[in-house]
């Protein structure tokens, strides 16, 4: 990368709202440059032609020498996001009603219990936001309390975790406050472990689904290209004003003493003195309201407070799906902001069904910080799960996974691999095995309660998702149930906590 342009914003944004179906078809069939420019906004005027039309692309619509499958990926992404935008509100409303119905059944003893209570006027009405109200994801796997004992779990490095006592809080972020974070301490006093868990894709949240299928990126100098949607979910910028990414990501050694106080004594580099968010006297500033509302800064502030309170505690970051992407980006930005003291107390990052978050440069950067002296980043992938195979890993998009991949097949056998099989999912060689495996997973869901005990019995909602998987195997494979079972039943799953 040209260091002389280090402060130049480099990004690519896919904007499905800027063109119609005719423009989209012209882009797919003929690689029309004008149509491409409607959907693809970049910091480089020639980037659309160079990356999607080929070096020989020009205004007459010549497609150059780039294979059409690159345009096909963009086409599919834009179509899916257009559909999501179209059905966003109906999806939200149907989800609201569906979750209400699920909780109405569960709080009244399922269907027969509900009918009985209706006859005798004893129907229990669920209250959204109450302790007993469970999300649709929670109903997929009803094993909410996996451990109830107060026993200690000790890892190889001597870190002890007390499971019984928990301190919990929820945090929310600006974009409709849809990014949720769960923070847990194993003990109220003198805790040994602090757990930070980012919530994954919610099935009825259009923003979450749109982020999963977005291919937009922002390039952070010295770090690499990072998925723009995931940065936005952490509150580290907004594509409506791309300079916000630079303002928030390039702040180094800023001291956030509280949610509303920012230490502006750090002297900025001369090259950033003209950036938005810098005071006239050259001091670095971050708008306090922006800090208060963004997930990254709120979580970092709370984490610092907890680590100061619990002097010997270490912390783990985890998440499933979209939450897994945020879980690995959180320590990535900590490294970028030179939070050395925090990183020294990081025990590990564990993600489940996580999509790719950046390119090969990000991979090399983070491997240097998370692989030595011992690996701290473990990426768990179940079988044919679609999400870890997105966004595409090819010469156009260059998204790369990193960290140790722990791959589980449908028999819950674990393998350590560099990359999950069928890395871009749509390989023809894997098509028939994917559908055969979906049939097996449906059968398995019906017999698990008999073969492995009642705690592994899958409810009707989980079985219904398996039926959907007969059409799209990668969707049902993404269910959290698969990951809980993989960790609990995997032959070598016990060693995963040994690095703590």
C-alpha positions as semicolon CSV with decimal commas, in nm:
position;residue;x (nm);y (nm);z (nm)
1;X;0,000;0,000;0,000
2;X;0,122;0,346;-0,084
3;X;0,214;0,509;0,241
4;X;0,194;0,853;0,089
5;X;-0,178;0,805;0,067
6;X;-0,215;0,666;0,417
7;X;-0,468;0,932;0,518
8;X;-0,674;0,889;0,202
9;X;-1,009;0,723;0,264
10;X;-1,033;0,393;0,074
11;X;-1,363;0,211;0,065
12;X;-1,619;0,029;-0,147
13;X;-1,990;0,061;-0,072
14;X;-2,265;-0,142;-0,234
15;X;-2,583;0,066;-0,257
16;X;-2,876;-0,152;-0,368
17;X;-3,117;0,140;-0,333
18;X;-2,954;0,348;-0,609
19;X;-3,063;0,151;-0,916
20;X;-3,351;-0,047;-1,055
21;X;-3,392;-0,401;-1,185
22;X;-3,306;-0,294;-1,542
23;X;-2,976;-0,142;-1,425
24;X;-2,901;-0,454;-1,226
25;X;-2,961;-0,684;-1,524
26;X;-2,746;-0,466;-1,752
27;X;-2,466;-0,486;-1,496
28;X;-2,494;-0,863;-1,473
29;X;-2,525;-0,940;-1,844
30;X;-2,307;-0,680;-2,011
31;X;-2,095;-0,537;-1,726
32;X;-2,228;-0,190;-1,809
33;X;-2,008;0,065;-1,634
34;X;-2,282;0,324;-1,584
35;X;-2,506;0,063;-1,421
36;X;-2,221;-0,059;-1,202
37;X;-2,151;0,295;-1,083
38;X;-2,510;0,320;-0,956
39;X;-2,467;0,024;-0,725
40;X;-2,096;0,042;-0,640
41;X;-1,953;0,353;-0,478
42;X;-1,577;0,362;-0,427
43;X;-1,309;0,604;-0,322
44;X;-1,130;0,536;-0,651
45;X;-1,296;0,657;-0,972
46;X;-1,150;0,366;-1,169
47;X;-1,217;0,100;-0,906
48;X;-1,546;-0,015;-1,055
49;X;-1,386;-0,075;-1,396
50;X;-1,072;-0,230;-1,251
51;X;-1,243;-0,469;-1,008
52;X;-1,569;-0,556;-1,180
53;X;-1,530;-0,473;-1,548
54;X;-1,168;-0,573;-1,598
55;X;-0,869;-0,367;-1,697
56;X;-1,019;-0,347;-2,043
57;X;-1,355;-0,215;-1,922
58;X;-1,466;0,114;-2,067
59;X;-1,773;0,328;-2,106
60;X;-1,908;0,129;-2,399
61;X;-1,989;-0,154;-2,162
62;X;-1,712;-0,395;-2,266
63;X;-1,683;-0,649;-1,989
64;X;-1,307;-0,687;-2,003
65;X;-1,152;-1,012;-1,890
66;X;-1,297;-1,053;-1,540
67;X;-1,500;-1,376;-1,502
68;X;-1,875;-1,308;-1,475
69;X;-1,905;-1,492;-1,142
70;X;-1,763;-1,182;-0,969
71;X;-2,049;-0,974;-1,104
72;X;-2,285;-1,256;-1,012
73;X;-2,187;-1,231;-0,644
74;X;-2,256;-0,857;-0,647
75;X;-2,585;-0,920;-0,828
76;X;-2,701;-1,176;-0,571
77;X;-2,596;-0,953;-0,281
78;X;-2,787;-0,655;-0,417
79;X;-3,098;-0,860;-0,499
80;X;-3,106;-1,014;-0,150
81;X;-3,060;-0,676;0,017
82;X;-3,332;-0,522;-0,200
83;X;-3,570;-0,798;-0,093
84;X;-3,472;-0,754;0,272
85;X;-3,533;-0,378;0,248
86;X;-3,871;-0,438;0,082
87;X;-3,989;-0,681;0,348
88;X;-3,807;-0,523;0,642
89;X;-4,114;-0,391;0,824
90;X;-4,337;-0,693;0,751
91;X;-4,050;-0,912;0,874
92;X;-4,033;-0,713;1,197
93;X;-4,409;-0,728;1,252
94;X;-4,433;-1,099;1,173
95;X;-4,143;-1,163;1,410
96;X;-4,320;-0,969;1,682
97;X;-4,633;-1,180;1,642
98;X;-4,440;-1,506;1,602
99;X;-4,237;-1,453;1,921
100;X;-4,556;-1,356;2,105
101;X;-4,717;-1,681;1,989
102;X;-4,414;-1,889;2,089
103;X;-4,416;-1,738;2,437
104;X;-4,793;-1,773;2,465
105;X;-4,750;-2,146;2,406
106;X;-4,451;-2,189;2,637
107;X;-4,599;-1,993;2,929
108;X;-4,922;-2,190;2,912
109;X;-4,773;-2,538;2,884
110;X;-4,775;-2,560;2,505
111;X;-5,085;-2,614;2,288
112;X;-5,287;-2,843;2,516
113;X;-5,213;-2,626;2,816
114;X;-5,317;-2,315;2,626
115;X;-5,649;-2,474;2,526
116;X;-5,710;-2,581;2,887
117;X;-5,635;-2,232;3,019
118;X;-5,863;-2,080;2,756
119;X;-6,150;-2,300;2,875
120;X;-6,102;-2,202;3,239
121;X;-5,999;-1,840;3,186
122;X;-5,647;-1,885;3,318
123;X;-5,445;-1,783;3,012
124;X;-5,103;-1,638;3,097
125;X;-5,023;-1,347;2,865
126;X;-4,652;-1,308;2,784
127;X;-4,491;-0,971;2,853
128;X;-4,216;-0,867;2,612
129;X;-3,909;-0,755;2,807
130;X;-3,990;-0,965;3,113
131;X;-3,756;-1,232;3,250
132;X;-3,977;-1,509;3,118
133;X;-4,008;-1,377;2,761
134;X;-3,779;-1,578;2,531
135;X;-3,667;-1,483;2,181
136;X;-3,719;-1,705;1,878
137;X;-3,353;-1,810;1,896
138;X;-3,407;-1,907;2,260
139;X;-3,697;-2,129;2,158
140;X;-3,476;-2,304;1,901
141;X;-3,263;-2,437;2,186
142;X;-3,439;-2,436;2,521
143;X;-3,131;-2,536;2,720
144;X;-3,101;-2,191;2,877
145;X;-2,927;-2,302;3,198
146;X;-2,662;-2,552;3,090
147;X;-2,478;-2,541;3,422
148;X;-2,632;-2,491;3,765
149;X;-2,358;-2,605;3,999
150;X;-2,120;-2,378;4,186
151;X;-1,823;-2,596;4,103
152;X;-1,499;-2,450;3,977
153;X;-1,367;-2,511;3,629
154;X;-0,989;-2,483;3,605
155;X;-0,792;-2,452;3,283
156;X;-0,434;-2,538;3,207
157;X;-0,307;-2,190;3,294
158;X;-0,474;-2,191;3,634
159;X;-0,765;-1,958;3,557
160;X;-1,058;-2,060;3,776
161;X;-1,416;-1,984;3,683
162;X;-1,708;-2,004;3,925
163;X;-2,017;-2,088;3,722
164;X;-2,291;-2,035;3,980
165;X;-2,275;-1,659;4,043
166;X;-2,335;-1,419;3,760
167;X;-2,336;-1,044;3,717
168;X;-2,518;-0,944;3,400
169;X;-2,591;-0,627;3,204
170;X;-2,713;-0,550;2,853
171;X;-2,573;-0,275;2,631
172;X;-2,719;-0,129;2,315
173;X;-2,589;0,061;2,014
174;X;-2,712;0,347;1,800
175;X;-2,850;0,204;1,472
176;X;-3,198;0,139;1,612
177;X;-2,995;0,021;1,912
178;X;-2,988;-0,325;1,756
179;X;-2,639;-0,439;1,857
180;X;-2,671;-0,607;2,194
181;X;-2,391;-0,715;2,424
182;X;-2,405;-0,945;2,724
183;X;-2,140;-0,900;2,996
184;X;-2,096;-1,159;3,268
185;X;-1,867;-1,190;3,571
186;X;-1,829;-1,531;3,729
187;X;-1,841;-1,379;4,080
188;X;-1,970;-1,051;4,223
189;X;-1,637;-0,998;4,403
190;X;-1,283;-1,094;4,306
191;X;-1,400;-1,240;3,976
192;X;-1,164;-1,460;3,779
193;X;-1,345;-1,431;3,446
194;X;-1,530;-1,159;3,258
195;X;-1,728;-1,279;2,956
196;X;-1,828;-1,045;2,674
197;X;-2,081;-1,198;2,437
198;X;-2,208;-1,018;2,127
199;X;-2,556;-1,117;2,019
200;X;-2,580;-1,271;1,673
201;X;-2,819;-1,220;1,384
202;X;-3,177;-1,191;1,501
203;X;-3,405;-1,379;1,259
204;X;-3,657;-1,095;1,227
205;X;-3,412;-0,802;1,219
206;X;-3,374;-0,674;0,861
207;X;-3,063;-0,470;0,953
208;X;-2,882;-0,783;1,074
209;X;-2,964;-0,981;0,761
210;X;-2,866;-0,692;0,534
211;X;-2,531;-0,669;0,712
212;X;-2,468;-1,042;0,667
213;X;-2,513;-1,013;0,288
214;X;-2,324;-0,686;0,248
215;X;-1,988;-0,685;0,068
216;X;-1,891;-0,324;0,142
217;X;-1,550;-0,264;0,296
218;X;-1,339;0,013;0,450
219;X;-0,959;0,001;0,444
220;X;-0,787;0,086;0,770
221;X;-0,426;0,198;0,712
222;X;-0,169;-0,059;0,831
223;X;-0,449;-0,302;0,921
224;X;-0,632;-0,387;0,598
225;X;-0,979;-0,401;0,447
226;X;-1,258;-0,463;0,698
227;X;-1,625;-0,540;0,637
228;X;-1,802;-0,203;0,660
229;X;-2,130;-0,341;0,794
230;X;-1,957;-0,501;1,092
231;X;-1,771;-0,177;1,168
232;X;-2,104;0,004;1,164
233;X;-2,255;-0,255;1,397
234;X;-1,976;-0,177;1,646
235;X;-2,051;0,192;1,607
236;X;-1,716;0,272;1,445
237;X;-1,849;0,471;1,151
238;X;-2,140;0,533;0,920
239;X;-2,139;0,488;0,542
240;X;-2,358;0,798;0,507
241;X;-2,045;0,994;0,607
242;X;-1,736;0,783;0,540
243;X;-1,507;1,025;0,725
244;X;-1,661;0,899;1,051
245;X;-1,471;0,572;1,008
246;X;-1,142;0,760;1,000
247;X;-1,237;0,978;1,296
248;X;-1,320;0,682;1,519
249;X;-1,071;0,422;1,396
250;X;-0,763;0,644;1,383
251;X;-0,795;0,768;1,742
252;X;-0,489;0,632;1,921
253;X;-0,411;0,644;2,291
254;X;-0,735;0,828;2,362
255;X;-0,829;0,792;2,729
256;X;-1,203;0,736;2,784
257;X;-1,243;0,791;3,156
258;X;-1,620;0,754;3,140
259;X;-1,900;0,754;2,889
260;X;-1,908;1,135;2,889
261;X;-1,545;1,228;2,956
262;X;-1,268;1,207;2,700
263;X;-0,905;1,285;2,765
264;X;-0,795;1,520;2,487
265;X;-0,440;1,566;2,603
266;X;-0,293;1,325;2,351
267;X;-0,110;1,513;2,079
268;X;-0,228;1,406;1,733
269;X;-0,015;1,328;1,434
270;X;0,029;1,616;1,195
271;X;-0,133;1,424;0,910
272;X;-0,461;1,389;1,101
273;X;-0,483;1,745;1,222
274;X;-0,729;1,838;0,951
275;X;-0,965;1,548;1,021
276;X;-1,312;1,599;1,155
277;X;-1,331;1,534;1,527
278;X;-1,005;1,723;1,604
279;X;-1,014;2,042;1,806
280;X;-0,880;2,368;1,659
281;X;-0,575;2,358;1,882
282;X;-0,473;2,022;1,740
283;X;-0,594;1,801;2,024
284;X;-0,774;1,475;1,952
285;X;-1,137;1,475;2,046
286;X;-1,425;1,236;2,010
287;X;-1,778;1,367;2,044
288;X;-1,896;1,246;2,388
289;X;-2,247;1,162;2,259
290;X;-2,090;0,947;1,987
291;X;-1,883;0,761;2,245
292;X;-2,185;0,706;2,468
293;X;-2,395;0,553;2,192
294;X;-2,149;0,321;2,020
295;X;-2,108;-0,041;2,121
296;X;-1,728;-0,050;2,097
297;X;-1,663;0,246;2,328
298;X;-1,936;0,150;2,575
299;X;-1,808;-0,207;2,605
300;X;-1,447;-0,092;2,633
301;X;-1,537;0,155;2,906
302;X;-1,731;-0,109;3,101
303;X;-1,455;-0,365;3,054
304;X;-1,193;-0,126;3,191
305;X;-1,413;-0,059;3,490
306;X;-1,463;-0,430;3,562
307;X;-1,094;-0,512;3,519
308;X;-1,005;-0,234;3,763
309;X;-1,257;-0,373;4,008
310;X;-1,145;-0,736;3,966
311;X;-0,766;-0,712;3,971
312;X;-0,687;-1,072;3,875
313;X;-0,966;-1,128;3,624
314;X;-0,915;-1,201;3,256
315;X;-1,174;-1,163;2,985
316;X;-1,312;-1,372;2,700
317;X;-1,496;-1,241;2,395
318;X;-1,746;-1,461;2,214
319;X;-2,043;-1,455;1,979
320;X;-2,243;-1,654;1,724
321;X;-2,298;-1,549;1,362
322;X;-2,291;-1,168;1,334
323;X;-2,197;-1,167;1,702
324;X;-1,890;-1,374;1,618
325;X;-1,777;-1,113;1,366
326;X;-1,814;-0,838;1,627
327;X;-1,637;-1,056;1,884
328;X;-1,318;-1,074;1,676
329;X;-1,337;-0,712;1,560
330;X;-1,356;-0,587;1,919
331;X;-1,001;-0,700;2,015
332;X;-0,885;-0,604;1,664
333;X;-0,977;-0,242;1,730
334;X;-0,829;-0,266;2,081
335;X;-0,497;-0,355;1,916
336;X;-0,541;-0,072;1,664
337;X;-0,598;0,173;1,949
338;X;-0,291;0,035;2,129
339;X;-0,485;-0,082;2,435
340;X;-0,193;-0,296;2,552
341;X;-0,306;-0,338;2,913
342;X;-0,645;-0,468;2,802
343;X;-0,494;-0,707;2,549
344;X;-0,260;-0,849;2,813
345;X;-0,567;-0,962;3,007
346;X;-0,742;-1,118;2,709
347;X;-0,780;-1,491;2,774
348;X;-0,931;-1,582;2,440
349;X;-1,174;-1,516;2,157
350;X;-1,425;-1,793;2,074
351;X;-1,659;-1,747;1,779
352;X;-1,929;-1,977;1,641
353;X;-2,056;-1,967;1,284
354;X;-1,868;-1,642;1,225
355;X;-1,857;-1,477;0,880
356;X;-1,532;-1,341;0,734
357;X;-1,448;-0,990;0,850
358;X;-1,151;-0,870;0,643
359;X;-0,877;-0,939;0,389
360;X;-0,536;-1,111;0,401
361;X;-0,368;-0,800;0,546
362;X;-0,603;-0,802;0,845
363;X;-0,535;-1,173;0,880
364;X;-0,157;-1,122;0,902
365;X;-0,197;-0,827;1,139
366;X;-0,414;-1,013;1,389
367;X;-0,231;-1,345;1,371
368;X;0,075;-1,161;1,503
369;X;-0,126;-1,051;1,808
370;X;-0,347;-1,353;1,878
371;X;-0,129;-1,652;1,785
372;X;0,177;-1,588;2,005
373;X;0,296;-1,705;2,248
374;X;-0,015;-1,931;2,253
375;X;-0,323;-1,925;2,029
376;X;-0,605;-1,711;2,171
377;X;-0,851;-1,714;1,883
378;X;-1,066;-2,019;1,809
379;X;-1,323;-2,017;1,530
380;X;-1,581;-2,297;1,554
381;X;-1,758;-2,403;1,233
382;X;-2,033;-2,663;1,210
383;X;-2,056;-2,874;0,896
384;X;-2,239;-2,700;0,606
385;X;-2,311;-2,373;0,785
386;X;-2,347;-2,107;0,516
387;X;-2,248;-1,801;0,721
388;X;-1,877;-1,884;0,783
389;X;-1,841;-1,912;0,405
390;X;-1,948;-1,551;0,353
391;X;-1,846;-1,299;0,226
392;X;-1,675;-1,464;-0,069
393;X;-1,307;-1,550;-0,059
394;X;-1,187;-1,492;-0,415
395;X;-0,959;-1,252;-0,603
396;X;-1,223;-0,981;-0,623
397;X;-1,333;-0,968;-0,259
398;X;-1,029;-1,116;-0,087
399;X;-1,211;-1,186;0,243
400;X;-1,003;-1,424;0,456
401;X;-1,055;-1,616;0,776
402;X;-0,784;-1,642;1,038
403;X;-0,735;-1,807;1,376
404;X;-0,761;-2,177;1,458
405;X;-1,060;-2,334;1,281
406;X;-1,229;-2,611;1,479
407;X;-1,452;-2,785;1,228
408;X;-1,730;-3,025;1,337
409;X;-1,908;-3,257;1,096
410;X;-2,267;-3,378;1,141
411;X;-2,141;-3,660;1,366
412;X;-1,982;-3,397;1,594
413;X;-1,631;-3,513;1,513
414;X;-1,383;-3,230;1,551
415;X;-1,097;-3,146;1,314
416;X;-0,842;-2,868;1,328
417;X;-0,823;-2,721;0,979
418;X;-0,686;-2,409;0,815
419;X;-1,015;-2,350;0,633
420;X;-1,353;-2,520;0,644
421;X;-1,431;-2,748;0,346
422;X;-1,622;-2,590;0,056
423;X;-1,497;-2,247;0,159
424;X;-1,737;-2,051;-0,069
425;X;-2,031;-2,289;-0,013
426;X;-2,159;-2,307;-0,370
427;X;-1,908;-2,565;-0,493
428;X;-2,080;-2,817;-0,721
429;X;-1,874;-3,103;-0,577
430;X;-2,045;-3,052;-0,238
431;X;-2,402;-2,997;-0,364
432;X;-2,535;-3,354;-0,334
433;X;-2,360;-3,425;0,002
434;X;-2,513;-3,104;0,143
435;X;-2,867;-3,221;0,069
436;X;-2,802;-3,576;0,188
437;X;-2,659;-3,433;0,508
438;X;-2,969;-3,213;0,554
439;X;-3,185;-3,528;0,541
440;X;-2,964;-3,694;0,801
441;X;-2,983;-3,386;1,029
442;X;-3,364;-3,394;1,013
443;X;-3,364;-3,763;1,110
444;X;-3,108;-3,695;1,383
445;X;-3,324;-3,417;1,531
446;X;-3,606;-3,668;1,579
447;X;-3,394;-3,929;1,758
448;X;-3,144;-3,720;1,957
449;X;-3,361;-3,729;2,267
450;X;-3,348;-4,110;2,263
451;X;-2,984;-4,158;2,167
452;X;-2,825;-3,886;2,383
453;X;-3,077;-3,816;2,657
454;X;-3,376;-3,582;2,709
455;X;-3,164;-3,265;2,725
456;X;-3,076;-3,317;2,357
457;X;-3,435;-3,356;2,240
458;X;-3,512;-3,090;1,980
459;X;-3,838;-2,897;1,997
460;X;-4,087;-2,857;1,714
461;X;-3,938;-2,520;1,609
462;X;-3,590;-2,669;1,570
463;X;-3,733;-2,963;1,373
464;X;-3,920;-2,717;1,151
465;X;-3,592;-2,538;1,078
466;X;-3,445;-2,876;0,977
467;X;-3,729;-2,910;0,726
468;X;-3,638;-2,569;0,582
469;X;-3,284;-2,703;0,561
470;X;-3,397;-2,959;0,308
471;X;-3,429;-2,668;0,064
472;X;-3,134;-2,456;0,189
473;X;-2,899;-2,676;0,394
474;X;-2,670;-2,392;0,494
475;X;-2,948;-2,212;0,683
476;X;-3,046;-2,495;0,920
477;X;-2,679;-2,578;0,977
478;X;-2,635;-2,228;1,123
479;X;-2,866;-2,302;1,415
480;X;-2,707;-2,246;1,761
481;X;-2,829;-2,594;1,854
482;X;-2,563;-2,744;1,626
483;X;-2,289;-2,546;1,798
484;X;-2,405;-2,628;2,151
485;X;-2,415;-2,997;2,061
486;X;-2,077;-2,980;1,885
487;X;-1,904;-2,838;2,190
488;X;-2,077;-3,073;2,433
489;X;-2,058;-3,391;2,227
490;X;-1,743;-3,330;2,023
491;X;-1,479;-3,587;2,104
492;X;-1,210;-3,330;2,175
493;X;-1,429;-3,040;2,291
494;X;-1,286;-3,043;2,643
495;X;-0,948;-2,915;2,527
496;X;-1,099;-2,594;2,393
497;X;-1,105;-2,435;2,737
498;X;-0,752;-2,548;2,817
499;X;-0,599;-2,227;2,687
500;X;-0,770;-2,021;2,957
